[in-house]
Amino acid sequence: MATLKAPESTGGYGPQIKDLAPKGTFLATIVDIVDRFGVERPKFEDPSVTEKVDLTIFVLGFKGKDGKHYLVKTRDMKISGHEKSKLYAFLQSLTGEPPKYGWDYCELIGTGAQITVAHQESKRTPGKMYATLGSIAPVMEEMKGKIQPLSAFAALLDPDKGVPAGVVESDDEDGGDEPF
C-alpha cells in the first residue's frame, strides 16, 4: 500500500542541526552568518505576490551543561537597516547599541553572546521540537574570556572538514572541555 508521507524539512539553510539544543541561558559563540541574496518569497502584506529579498541567519554555538556542543540558528531576517527590521533589533540586542550603517556584521563571527534557548513545536511536523533563540544580549566583560573558540564547533558545522579555514586552534587551558 502506498501512503502519503509528510515532506521532511531540511531545516532551512546553513548547517543542518541534528541535536535539539537544551533550554536555558548560555554563553554562546557566533559560529557562522549565512547570507542569501535574491531569495524569492511571498510578500508579507499579500502572500499572492512574490518579492526578491536578501536574507541572513546567525548560527550560534554553546556548550550545554551535559558537556556537549550545540548549535542554534536564528530565524530568517531580511537584510535591512530599517530601525523596525528584525535584523536591526537583533544586532542592537546583540551589541547593546544601534548598528552603524555600512558596517559588515560578519565581523561578529567568533564573538560571544549571552543567549536564552527556548523550544518551539514545528507547525509543519506536529510533535517535532526546534530550539529557538528566546533572547540575545552582549557578554558581560568579566565573562568574555570564557567564550568557546570557533574550533570547538567545527565538527558540528561541517563534520567532513574539521576546523574551518582561517580558524586558529585555541590555547584553551582545559582543551575546551569546561563550559566556562
Z-matrix of the N, CA and C atoms (Angstrom, degrees):
N
C 1 1.440
C 2 1.527 1 108.26
N 3 1.298 2 115.91 1 133.89
C 4 1.462 3 121.02 2 177.35
C 5 1.522 4 108.18 3 -90.15
N 6 1.331 5 115.34 4 133.15
C 7 1.459 6 119.37 5 177.54
C 8 1.512 7 109.15 6 -122.26
N 9 1.289 8 114.87 7 148.01
C 10 1.454 9 121.52 8 178.95
C 11 1.524 10 108.25 9 -84.31
N 12 1.310 11 115.65 10 123.63
C 13 1.463 12 120.46 11 -179.17
C 14 1.520 13 109.56 12 -105.62
N 15 1.317 14 114.99 13 147.23
C 16 1.461 15 120.24 14 175.45
C 17 1.520 16 108.31 15 -67.53
N 18 1.337 17 117.98 16 143.05
C 19 1.467 18 119.12 17 178.80
C 20 1.518 19 109.98 18 -65.04
N 21 1.331 20 115.21 19 143.54
C 22 1.451 21 119.37 20 176.87
C 23 1.510 22 108.70 21 -85.98
N 24 1.313 23 114.75 22 131.10
C 25 1.455 24 119.72 23 178.99
C 26 1.515 25 109.30 24 -77.13
N 27 1.307 26 116.00 25 141.07
C 28 1.465 27 120.01 26 175.83
C 29 1.516 28 110.68 27 -91.56
N 30 1.341 29 117.65 28 1.70
C 31 1.448 30 120.42 29 177.05
C 32 1.517 31 113.42 30 78.64
N 33 1.323 32 117.56 31 20.00
C 34 1.453 33 120.17 32 178.43
C 35 1.514 34 110.94 33 80.38
N 36 1.313 35 116.50 34 -150.43
C 37 1.454 36 120.71 35 -179.29
C 38 1.514 37 109.39 36 -110.42
N 39 1.306 38 115.68 37 173.44
C 40 1.451 39 119.81 38 -172.71
C 41 1.514 40 108.35 39 90.01
N 42 1.328 41 117.78 40 -170.52
C 43 1.460 42 119.55 41 -178.04
C 44 1.528 43 111.12 42 -64.81
N 45 1.317 44 116.65 43 144.76
C 46 1.459 45 121.26 44 177.30
C 47 1.531 46 107.70 45 -81.67
N 48 1.311 47 116.13 46 119.95
C 49 1.459 48 121.48 47 -176.91
C 50 1.520 49 108.74 48 -94.42
N 51 1.329 50 116.02 49 119.75
C 52 1.464 51 120.82 50 -175.78
C 53 1.528 52 112.53 51 -94.36
N 54 1.317 53 118.12 52 -41.20
C 55 1.464 54 121.68 53 -176.30
C 56 1.524 55 110.75 54 -94.96
N 57 1.330 56 115.30 55 135.12
C 58 1.459 57 120.88 56 176.46
C 59 1.527 58 108.33 57 -71.44
N 60 1.317 59 116.39 58 119.28
C 61 1.465 60 121.40 59 179.11
C 62 1.524 61 109.12 60 -67.84
N 63 1.321 62 118.00 61 142.75
C 64 1.464 63 120.55 62 179.68
C 65 1.532 64 111.78 63 -70.32
N 66 1.323 65 115.21 64 154.70
C 67 1.468 66 121.16 65 175.06
C 68 1.526 67 108.24 66 -72.30
N 69 1.325 68 115.51 67 152.29
C 70 1.455 69 119.63 68 175.40
C 71 1.516 70 112.18 69 138.53
N 72 1.324 71 114.67 70 -176.83
C 73 1.458 72 121.75 71 179.53
C 74 1.523 73 108.07 72 -108.33
N 75 1.332 74 115.36 73 131.61
C 76 1.457 75 121.12 74 -172.81
C 77 1.530 76 110.94 75 -139.81
N 78 1.320 77 114.38 76 158.80
C 79 1.452 78 122.24 77 169.55
C 80 1.526 79 105.49 78 -89.24
N 81 1.322 80 118.55 79 120.58
C 82 1.462 81 122.42 80 -173.39
C 83 1.521 82 111.21 81 -120.49
N 84 1.332 83 114.39 82 163.75
C 85 1.455 84 123.36 83 175.72
C 86 1.520 85 107.94 84 -117.70
N 87 1.318 86 117.23 85 134.59
C 88 1.461 87 120.39 86 174.08
C 89 1.518 88 105.76 87 -76.55
N 90 1.341 89 115.98 88 110.19
C 91 1.464 90 120.01 89 -173.38
C 92 1.518 91 112.98 90 -98.87
N 93 1.319 92 117.91 91 -19.10
C 94 1.461 93 119.66 92 177.93
C 95 1.519 94 109.30 93 -163.79
N 96 1.309 95 114.87 94 154.58
C 97 1.458 96 123.25 95 172.43
C 98 1.516 97 104.82 96 -133.60
N 99 1.324 98 116.37 97 122.10
C 100 1.457 99 120.76 98 -175.27
C 101 1.522 100 109.43 99 -115.04
N 102 1.330 101 115.69 100 115.60
C 103 1.460 102 121.90 101 178.08
C 104 1.529 103 109.23 102 -101.45
N 105 1.318 104 116.68 103 141.32
C 106 1.470 105 122.34 104 172.55
C 107 1.519 106 106.81 105 -128.54
N 108 1.312 107 115.97 106 133.35
C 109 1.458 108 121.24 107 -175.46
C 110 1.527 109 110.99 108 -113.22
N 111 1.334 110 115.60 109 143.20
C 112 1.456 111 121.27 110 176.67
C 113 1.521 112 113.60 111 69.37
N 114 1.314 113 117.44 112 34.19
C 115 1.465 114 121.92 113 179.52
C 116 1.528 115 108.84 114 -77.76
N 117 1.315 116 115.58 115 128.24
C 118 1.461 117 119.77 116 178.65
C 119 1.524 118 108.27 117 -91.55
N 120 1.337 119 116.13 118 126.65
C 121 1.458 120 120.91 119 179.88
C 122 1.519 121 109.72 120 -149.35
N 123 1.354 122 117.50 121 161.46
C 124 1.472 123 120.04 122 178.30
C 125 1.525 124 110.53 123 -65.49
N 126 1.329 125 116.44 124 143.63
C 127 1.465 126 120.96 125 176.82
C 128 1.524 127 109.34 126 -69.80
N 129 1.302 128 116.82 127 145.99
C 130 1.457 129 121.82 128 179.78
C 131 1.533 130 110.25 129 -63.74
N 132 1.346 131 115.99 130 -45.04
C 133 1.458 132 121.19 131 -176.35
C 134 1.528 133 112.40 132 -68.56
N 135 1.346 134 116.91 133 -33.59
C 136 1.465 135 121.96 134 -177.02
C 137 1.530 136 108.68 135 -146.17
N 138 1.345 137 117.13 136 93.87
C 139 1.465 138 120.80 137 -176.71
C 140 1.531 139 115.04 138 -60.51
N 141 1.335 140 118.04 139 -13.49
C 142 1.466 141 119.40 140 178.14
C 143 1.525 142 111.69 141 -78.62
N 144 1.329 143 116.84 142 -11.57
C 145 1.466 144 122.91 143 179.66
C 146 1.529 145 108.01 144 -110.00
N 147 1.343 146 116.16 145 136.48
C 148 1.466 147 119.22 146 178.09
C 149 1.524 148 110.49 147 -101.89
N 150 1.318 149 113.98 148 158.59
C 151 1.466 150 121.41 149 177.76
C 152 1.519 151 108.23 150 -139.28
N 153 1.324 152 116.61 151 156.41
C 154 1.463 153 121.67 152 174.09
C 155 1.517 154 107.64 153 -100.24
N 156 1.336 155 115.13 154 127.24
C 157 1.458 156 120.50 155 -178.23
C 158 1.523 157 109.74 156 -134.95
N 159 1.308 158 114.99 157 162.17
C 160 1.458 159 122.76 158 173.45
C 161 1.528 160 107.08 159 -104.04
N 162 1.334 161 116.54 160 129.50
C 163 1.458 162 121.55 161 -175.44
C 164 1.519 163 110.95 162 -122.76
N 165 1.329 164 115.60 163 155.48
C 166 1.455 165 121.69 164 175.76
C 167 1.511 166 109.70 165 -139.91
N 168 1.329 167 115.48 166 153.35
C 169 1.461 168 122.02 167 167.84
C 170 1.518 169 107.48 168 -133.74
N 171 1.317 170 115.67 169 152.55
C 172 1.456 171 122.61 170 173.81
C 173 1.523 172 106.86 171 -109.43
N 174 1.322 173 116.47 172 136.69
C 175 1.458 174 122.38 173 177.53
C 176 1.525 175 106.36 174 -112.17
N 177 1.322 176 115.83 175 124.62
C 178 1.462 177 121.05 176 -178.94
C 179 1.517 178 109.31 177 -118.33
N 180 1.322 179 115.69 178 143.72
C 181 1.454 180 121.61 179 178.34
C 182 1.513 181 110.19 180 -120.38
N 183 1.326 182 115.82 181 147.84
C 184 1.467 183 120.07 182 177.22
C 185 1.516 184 109.31 183 -152.16
N 186 1.311 185 114.32 184 164.22
C 187 1.461 186 120.91 185 178.27
C 188 1.519 187 107.47 186 -102.99
N 189 1.338 188 116.24 187 122.31
C 190 1.458 189 121.23 188 -179.93
C 191 1.516 190 111.68 189 -76.09
N 192 1.319 191 115.24 190 170.98
C 193 1.465 192 121.01 191 178.83
C 194 1.524 193 111.40 192 -65.64
N 195 1.348 194 116.38 193 -19.59
C 196 1.464 195 121.48 194 177.95
C 197 1.535 196 111.84 195 -83.32
N 198 1.342 197 117.24 196 -0.82
C 199 1.463 198 121.63 197 178.63
C 200 1.515 199 114.55 198 88.96
N 201 1.335 200 117.87 199 -7.19
C 202 1.463 201 121.50 200 179.41
C 203 1.524 202 110.58 201 -84.96
N 204 1.329 203 115.44 202 152.63
C 205 1.461 204 121.14 203 175.00
C 206 1.524 205 108.92 204 -92.01
N 207 1.322 206 116.13 205 141.13
C 208 1.457 207 122.39 206 -178.91
C 209 1.524 208 109.89 207 -131.81
N 210 1.323 209 114.93 208 156.27
C 211 1.460 210 121.96 209 172.96
C 212 1.520 211 108.85 210 -118.56
N 213 1.317 212 115.23 211 149.13
C 214 1.462 213 122.25 212 172.83
C 215 1.523 214 106.59 213 -142.56
N 216 1.340 215 116.16 214 141.89
C 217 1.470 216 121.26 215 -178.68
C 218 1.520 217 109.93 216 -113.55
N 219 1.321 218 114.81 217 151.56
C 220 1.458 219 119.35 218 170.53
C 221 1.523 220 108.23 219 -76.44
N 222 1.285 221 116.73 220 169.11
C 223 1.462 222 120.92 221 170.33
C 224 1.527 223 107.13 222 -76.19
N 225 1.333 224 116.09 223 166.16
C 226 1.467 225 119.76 224 174.98
C 227 1.516 226 109.75 225 -55.97
N 228 1.311 227 115.89 226 137.91
C 229 1.468 228 121.23 227 174.13
C 230 1.521 229 107.42 228 -128.64
N 231 1.308 230 116.49 229 131.95
C 232 1.461 231 121.33 230 176.39
C 233 1.522 232 107.72 231 -67.63
N 234 1.321 233 116.50 232 133.89
C 235 1.463 234 120.27 233 178.94
C 236 1.527 235 106.97 234 -75.16
N 237 1.321 236 114.19 235 98.94
C 238 1.458 237 121.17 236 -176.06
C 239 1.517 238 109.36 237 -147.62
N 240 1.314 239 115.45 238 138.61
C 241 1.452 240 121.19 239 177.14
C 242 1.518 241 112.84 240 -92.93
N 243 1.338 242 117.02 241 6.80
C 244 1.463 243 119.92 242 179.31
C 245 1.516 244 108.73 243 -65.53
N 246 1.324 245 116.89 244 136.31
C 247 1.461 246 120.33 245 -175.02
C 248 1.524 247 114.01 246 -64.60
N 249 1.333 248 118.82 247 -12.47
C 250 1.460 249 121.21 248 176.57
C 251 1.535 250 112.33 249 -100.07
N 252 1.344 251 117.04 250 1.95
C 253 1.460 252 119.89 251 -178.42
C 254 1.535 253 110.49 252 -76.23
N 255 1.338 254 115.81 253 155.90
C 256 1.468 255 121.71 254 177.88
C 257 1.519 256 110.85 255 -62.32
N 258 1.347 257 116.65 256 -41.43
C 259 1.461 258 119.90 257 -178.76
C 260 1.524 259 111.31 258 -63.44
N 261 1.307 260 117.29 259 -44.33
C 262 1.465 261 121.87 260 179.57
C 263 1.533 262 109.84 261 -59.13
N 264 1.345 263 116.56 262 -48.14
C 265 1.463 264 121.23 263 -179.26
C 266 1.535 265 110.76 264 -63.95
N 267 1.340 266 116.15 265 -40.68
C 268 1.461 267 120.75 266 179.05
C 269 1.532 268 110.46 267 -61.82
N 270 1.334 269 116.74 268 -49.25
C 271 1.466 270 120.62 269 -179.16
C 272 1.524 271 111.76 270 -63.54
N 273 1.323 272 116.39 271 -36.36
C 274 1.462 273 119.85 272 178.36
C 275 1.534 274 110.08 273 -66.91
N 276 1.329 275 118.01 274 -41.49
C 277 1.469 276 120.91 275 177.08
C 278 1.525 277 110.85 276 -65.38
N 279 1.322 278 116.43 277 -40.38
C 280 1.455 279 122.39 278 -177.80
C 281 1.525 280 113.09 279 -66.89
N 282 1.324 281 116.57 280 -42.64
C 283 1.463 282 120.53 281 -174.94
C 284 1.525 283 113.94 282 -98.11
N 285 1.324 284 116.27 283 -17.71
C 286 1.457 285 119.82 284 -178.97
C 287 1.523 286 113.34 285 84.42
N 288 1.323 287 117.15 286 5.69
C 289 1.465 288 121.03 287 178.15
C 290 1.530 289 109.54 288 -150.66
N 291 1.319 290 117.73 289 157.79
C 292 1.469 291 119.91 290 179.28
C 293 1.527 292 110.87 291 -62.35
N 294 1.341 293 117.24 292 137.57
C 295 1.472 294 118.95 293 179.02
C 296 1.522 295 111.38 294 -68.56
N 297 1.322 296 115.56 295 148.36
C 298 1.463 297 121.53 296 179.04
C 299 1.532 298 109.15 297 -88.83
N 300 1.314 299 116.70 298 138.97
C 301 1.457 300 120.83 299 178.54
C 302 1.523 301 109.62 300 -65.79
N 303 1.330 302 116.72 301 139.70
C 304 1.451 303 122.04 302 -179.30
C 305 1.523 304 113.68 303 88.33
N 306 1.335 305 117.06 304 -5.23
C 307 1.460 306 122.38 305 -178.69
C 308 1.525 307 110.08 306 -76.91
N 309 1.317 308 118.18 307 136.17
C 310 1.462 309 123.11 308 176.64
C 311 1.525 310 107.90 309 -87.89
N 312 1.324 311 116.14 310 100.63
C 313 1.461 312 120.15 311 -176.52
C 314 1.529 313 112.95 312 -68.10
N 315 1.328 314 118.17 313 -9.42
C 316 1.472 315 120.53 314 175.35
C 317 1.531 316 111.32 315 -66.21
N 318 1.333 317 116.89 316 -14.18
C 319 1.466 318 121.13 317 174.43
C 320 1.526 319 110.97 318 -61.69
N 321 1.328 320 117.06 319 -16.19
C 322 1.464 321 121.25 320 -178.13
C 323 1.530 322 113.04 321 -76.04
N 324 1.335 323 117.91 322 -13.80
C 325 1.468 324 120.24 323 179.17
C 326 1.526 325 108.63 324 -59.39
N 327 1.329 326 115.28 325 128.34
C 328 1.462 327 121.35 326 -178.76
C 329 1.514 328 113.53 327 95.78
N 330 1.333 329 117.22 328 -11.30
C 331 1.467 330 119.80 329 178.56
C 332 1.529 331 109.07 330 -89.79
N 333 1.299 332 115.33 331 171.15
C 334 1.457 333 120.85 332 -175.20
C 335 1.507 334 114.51 333 -104.84
N 336 1.326 335 114.27 334 167.45
C 337 1.456 336 122.85 335 176.86
C 338 1.519 337 107.82 336 -156.53
N 339 1.303 338 115.60 337 151.78
C 340 1.457 339 119.91 338 170.75
C 341 1.524 340 105.97 339 -97.29
N 342 1.333 341 116.74 340 123.87
C 343 1.461 342 120.26 341 -175.81
C 344 1.527 343 110.94 342 -123.88
N 345 1.310 344 114.82 343 154.06
C 346 1.455 345 121.41 344 169.42
C 347 1.515 346 106.42 345 -116.70
N 348 1.328 347 115.87 346 122.79
C 349 1.460 348 122.39 347 -179.50
C 350 1.525 349 108.38 348 -98.24
N 351 1.318 350 115.45 349 132.85
C 352 1.463 351 122.41 350 176.26
C 353 1.525 352 107.87 351 -122.60
N 354 1.312 353 116.83 352 168.16
C 355 1.463 354 121.30 353 176.44
C 356 1.515 355 109.56 354 -113.51
N 357 1.335 356 115.15 355 143.45
C 358 1.455 357 121.68 356 179.57
C 359 1.522 358 108.24 357 -138.07
N 360 1.338 359 116.55 358 138.31
C 361 1.459 360 120.56 359 178.84
C 362 1.524 361 109.78 360 -79.91
N 363 1.322 362 115.40 361 140.00
C 364 1.456 363 121.75 362 178.34
C 365 1.521 364 110.14 363 -64.62
N 366 1.323 365 116.44 364 137.13
C 367 1.467 366 121.00 365 176.06
C 368 1.521 367 110.06 366 -77.44
N 369 1.325 368 117.08 367 -29.25
C 370 1.464 369 121.70 368 -177.56
C 371 1.524 370 113.01 369 -85.87
N 372 1.329 371 116.59 370 -31.08
C 373 1.460 372 121.27 371 -177.24
C 374 1.524 373 108.80 372 -126.40
N 375 1.349 374 117.71 373 87.61
C 376 1.470 375 120.14 374 -178.83
C 377 1.527 376 111.82 375 -53.51
N 378 1.322 377 115.46 376 136.68
C 379 1.457 378 121.54 377 -179.36
C 380 1.516 379 114.11 378 93.29
N 381 1.330 380 117.91 379 -17.30
C 382 1.470 381 121.20 380 179.15
C 383 1.529 382 108.70 381 -88.96
N 384 1.314 383 115.60 382 128.60
C 385 1.460 384 120.85 383 -178.47
C 386 1.529 385 110.54 384 -103.61
N 387 1.318 386 114.72 385 147.22
C 388 1.465 387 122.53 386 176.32
C 389 1.522 388 108.61 387 -126.05
N 390 1.316 389 115.11 388 146.47
C 391 1.460 390 120.61 389 173.13
C 392 1.525 391 107.81 390 -84.41
N 393 1.309 392 116.63 391 134.09
C 394 1.462 393 121.68 392 177.95
C 395 1.521 394 108.90 393 -128.35
N 396 1.322 395 115.22 394 159.25
C 397 1.466 396 119.76 395 175.64
C 398 1.526 397 108.61 396 -84.35
N 399 1.321 398 116.19 397 115.01
C 400 1.455 399 120.57 398 176.77
C 401 1.513 400 110.84 399 -78.50
N 402 1.332 401 115.45 400 -37.79
C 403 1.465 402 120.07 401 177.56
C 404 1.522 403 109.14 402 -159.38
N 405 1.328 404 113.86 403 162.21
C 406 1.465 405 121.05 404 177.96
C 407 1.520 406 107.97 405 -144.15
N 408 1.324 407 115.85 406 143.86
C 409 1.466 408 121.33 407 -179.06
C 410 1.524 409 108.90 408 -150.76
N 411 1.331 410 116.83 409 161.74
C 412 1.470 411 119.38 410 176.26
C 413 1.529 412 110.15 411 -65.01
N 414 1.319 413 115.74 412 156.00
C 415 1.463 414 121.74 413 176.40
C 416 1.519 415 108.52 414 -79.21
N 417 1.332 416 116.04 415 136.18
C 418 1.463 417 119.68 416 176.18
C 419 1.524 418 108.73 417 -63.48
N 420 1.310 419 116.75 418 144.10
C 421 1.463 420 122.94 419 -175.37
C 422 1.530 421 112.22 420 -50.77
N 423 1.324 422 117.48 421 -44.56
C 424 1.465 423 120.54 422 -177.09
C 425 1.535 424 113.74 423 -70.82
N 426 1.335 425 118.28 424 -9.60
C 427 1.472 426 122.39 425 179.63
C 428 1.530 427 112.91 426 -102.99
N 429 1.320 428 118.41 427 -7.14
C 430 1.468 429 121.54 428 -174.73
C 431 1.524 430 113.31 429 -58.92
N 432 1.293 431 119.04 430 -31.68
C 433 1.459 432 122.23 431 179.96
C 434 1.520 433 113.16 432 -74.05
N 435 1.309 434 117.35 433 -7.30
C 436 1.465 435 121.28 434 -177.18
C 437 1.531 436 113.20 435 -103.74
N 438 1.318 437 116.86 436 9.90
C 439 1.461 438 121.69 437 178.59
C 440 1.523 439 108.47 438 -74.12
N 441 1.326 440 117.25 439 135.01
C 442 1.463 441 122.07 440 178.91
C 443 1.531 442 109.57 441 -66.21
N 444 1.337 443 118.08 442 143.15
C 445 1.466 444 120.62 443 177.98
C 446 1.531 445 110.68 444 -73.21
N 447 1.316 446 116.79 445 156.13
C 448 1.468 447 121.41 446 177.71
C 449 1.526 448 111.82 447 -54.09
N 450 1.298 449 116.91 448 -38.67
C 451 1.469 450 120.90 449 -176.70
C 452 1.527 451 112.14 450 -60.62
N 453 1.324 452 118.61 451 -22.63
C 454 1.464 453 121.42 452 179.40
C 455 1.527 454 111.79 453 -66.08
N 456 1.334 455 116.81 454 -19.59
C 457 1.469 456 121.14 455 -175.21
C 458 1.525 457 113.10 456 -111.02
N 459 1.334 458 116.91 457 4.35
C 460 1.467 459 121.04 458 -175.08
C 461 1.520 460 112.63 459 -56.98
N 462 1.328 461 118.14 460 -44.03
C 463 1.463 462 120.77 461 -177.96
C 464 1.520 463 111.35 462 -66.79
N 465 1.326 464 118.08 463 -30.52
C 466 1.466 465 120.88 464 178.53
C 467 1.526 466 111.41 465 -75.33
N 468 1.330 467 116.25 466 -32.03
C 469 1.462 468 120.04 467 -179.72
C 470 1.515 469 111.37 468 -73.64
N 471 1.325 470 116.51 469 -44.48
C 472 1.462 471 121.21 470 178.41
C 473 1.521 472 107.26 471 -155.16
N 474 1.333 473 116.68 472 97.24
C 475 1.462 474 119.95 473 -175.17
C 476 1.531 475 114.35 474 -58.06
N 477 1.329 476 118.26 475 -22.57
C 478 1.462 477 120.92 476 -177.85
C 479 1.524 478 113.11 477 -82.50
N 480 1.316 479 117.37 478 -21.26
C 481 1.467 480 120.01 479 -172.64
C 482 1.518 481 114.12 480 -97.68
N 483 1.332 482 118.24 481 -22.29
C 484 1.461 483 118.79 482 -175.37
C 485 1.511 484 109.69 483 72.59
N 486 1.315 485 117.46 484 -129.72
C 487 1.459 486 121.47 485 -178.15
C 488 1.526 487 110.00 486 -74.66
N 489 1.353 488 118.05 487 126.18
C 490 1.457 489 120.14 488 179.73
C 491 1.522 490 111.96 489 -61.89
N 492 1.316 491 116.16 490 152.99
C 493 1.467 492 121.72 491 177.55
C 494 1.519 493 109.62 492 -57.56
N 495 1.301 494 116.69 493 136.93
C 496 1.461 495 120.83 494 177.48
C 497 1.511 496 113.50 495 86.99
N 498 1.336 497 118.59 496 -4.67
C 499 1.456 498 120.70 497 179.27
C 500 1.517 499 108.22 498 -94.91
N 501 1.305 500 116.07 499 126.30
C 502 1.454 501 121.73 500 -179.67
C 503 1.520 502 107.54 501 -97.70
N 504 1.317 503 116.79 502 133.51
C 505 1.460 504 120.65 503 178.20
C 506 1.527 505 109.32 504 -59.38
N 507 1.314 506 115.69 505 144.24
C 508 1.456 507 122.68 506 -177.69
C 509 1.521 508 110.78 507 -81.98
N 510 1.313 509 115.93 508 154.90
C 511 1.458 510 122.07 509 172.05
C 512 1.527 511 108.91 510 -95.00
N 513 1.321 512 117.06 511 32.18
C 514 1.453 513 123.76 512 -178.64
C 515 1.527 514 108.93 513 -54.91
N 516 1.339 515 117.09 514 124.91
C 517 1.461 516 121.54 515 -174.97
C 518 1.517 517 113.15 516 -58.76
N 519 1.333 518 117.90 517 -36.51
C 520 1.452 519 121.25 518 -177.93
C 521 1.519 520 112.97 519 -99.09
N 522 1.328 521 117.31 520 11.73
C 523 1.453 522 120.78 521 179.26
C 524 1.505 523 113.67 522 70.88
N 525 1.338 524 116.92 523 17.82
C 526 1.458 525 121.33 524 179.96
C 527 1.508 526 112.76 525 81.97
N 528 1.356 527 117.97 526 11.88
C 529 1.450 528 120.25 527 -176.94
C 530 1.524 529 113.62 528 -80.74
N 531 1.283 530 118.47 529 -25.54
C 532 1.458 531 121.15 530 -179.50
C 533 1.525 532 109.97 531 -91.74
N 534 1.364 533 116.67 532 138.16
C 535 1.465 534 117.81 533 -179.36
C 536 1.516 535 113.28 534 -63.63
N 537 1.307 536 118.36 535 -24.77
C 538 1.460 537 122.24 536 177.90
C 539 1.473 538 107.55 537 -136.39
